[in-house]
C-alpha cells in the first residue's frame, strides 16, 4: 500500500526541523556553507541518522540518495530532496574568496527559501 502524502505532515515537519537544527538554519539565518558541511563529519552523520525517519515519513523511492549507491555526497542529496519535498527551494550562490597568498577559492552557499509558486 503506498504511503499517503498528507498522513505524516507533523512528522515530516519534525524531521525538517531536526535537519535545520543540525545545519544551524533558523529565523535569522537561512544559509549553510557546503565547505563547512563537507568538513564537519559530525553534522554529516547526524543527517545520515535521519534516514530511517525520512524513509518512514516521505515518499522517497526515487530519490538519488537512496537509489544510487555511488552518490558522492549522500547527506547533501538528503537535504536537497527533503527541502524540495516540503515545498521549499534551495538557491545556490558561489562566492569567490581570495586568500592572503593571492589564491582564490570558490565556496558554495545554500539558501533555503519558501516557494512562491
N, C-alpha and C positions, 0 to 999 in steps of 0.2 A: 504494500500500500504506500503510495507516495506521501511525502510529508506535506502538510498543509502550510501554506505560506503565512497565514495570519495566526496560526496556533501558538507560536512561541515568541510573540512580539516582545514581551518583557525580558525574556531570557536572552534574546538576541541583543537587545539594548544593553543588558548587563555585560555580555561578552565584549561589546564595543567599548563600554565604559572601562572595563579592565584593560583593554588594549590601549586606550587613550591614556590611562594612568601610567602604564609601562612606558609609553612614548613621551610622557610629560605634556600632553595636549589638554588644555583646559579653556575656560572662557577667555583668558587673556592671551594665550598663545596657541595658535593652530598649526604650528610648523614643527617639523623634525628634520634633522640632517641625516642624509644617508651615510656620511662618513662616521658620525657618532654611533649610528646603529650597527654599522659594519664592525666597528672596533669594540663594541660592548657585547661580549658573548652572553653575559647575564640577561640582558634585555632580549637577545635572540632566543635564548632558552625559555624565557617566560612567555614569549609569544608562541613558541612551538608547543608549550604546555597547554595552550588554549585549544589545541587541535581537536581533542575529544569533544569539547563543548561545541565547537564550530561544526563538526560533523553531525552532532546531535540536533542542533537548532537551525542550521542553514541548509539550503538545497545547494550542495557543493560538489555534486558528482562530476561536473565538467571543469572545475577549477584546475588550472595547470599545476598548482602546488600539490594537488592530490593525485593527479593523473600522470605527471611527468616525473619519473624517478631521478632524472638528471638535471633538475632545475637548480640554478646557481644559488639564488637567494630565496629559499622557501619562505622564510619569515617575512620578506618584503611582499611576496606574492600573496601570502595570507592577509597581510594588512590591506593591500590594494583591493582584493576581492571582497573582503568583509566590509570595507568602507563603501565600495560601489553597491554592494547588495543592500546596504542600509539607506540608500538614497542620497549619499554624499558623493562628492567628487574630490579627486586629488589633482592638484595642479603642481607641475614640476618646474622649478626655475633653476638655472645654473648660475652660480656666482664664480667669477674668476678672481682668485686671491693670489696676490703677489707676496712672496716671501722676502725676507731681508736679503737673501743672496740672489735676487732678481729671477728666481724661478717662479713659475706660476702653477697653481693647481685649480682644477675645477671642482666645485662642490655642489652637489645637488641638494636642493631644499624642497621638501614636500610640504604643500599647503593643503589642509583639509578644509573644504568649503561646502556649504549647502548647495544643493542643486536647485536652480531656479526655473527649471523646465516643468 
